[in-house]
Amino acid sequence: MTDFVAGIAAVPAAAGAEPPDAGGAPGAEDELRSLLRWLHADETLDVRARVTGGPTPAHHMGTGFDVLQLALGSGLSTASLVVSVLQWQTSRRRAPSVTLRRGEVEVLLTAEAARDEETLRRIVAVLDREEAESDLDAS
């Protein structure tokens, strides 16, 4: 299994909307649940995931995030996950940025990244490098 953590920062509120509760980022949990449904519907991914929320330890993604913990089947690539997340973002009316973390490496995925092939290649290479280093550490 390959483990990832996805986080969404506070989603910009619509004009005139009520301020968020102190319990977390406004709309982030709903967006993560939407992303989770998207990933489960993607037939190319074998993903196990859960949404968690609330304050996190200092060495994890900071407070104000709700978190989606992902475990991908070993036969799937990082690129498949990144492409699926970017497709989900472009399907959203107001696409939130998604922070994707694997081990100690954290990248910010924006809807604009989907339009730039070189940026996409660099994101996948950085996340894949983290897996390769983790595999070496385990040996």
Secondary structure, DSSP 8 states (H G I E B T S, - for coil): -EEEEEEE------TT-----TTSSTTHHHHHHHHHHHHHH-TT--EEEEEE-S---TTSS-TT-EEEEEEE-TTS-HHHHHHHHHHHHHHSSS---EEEEETTEEEEE-GGGGG-HHHHHHHHHHHHHHHHHHHHHH-
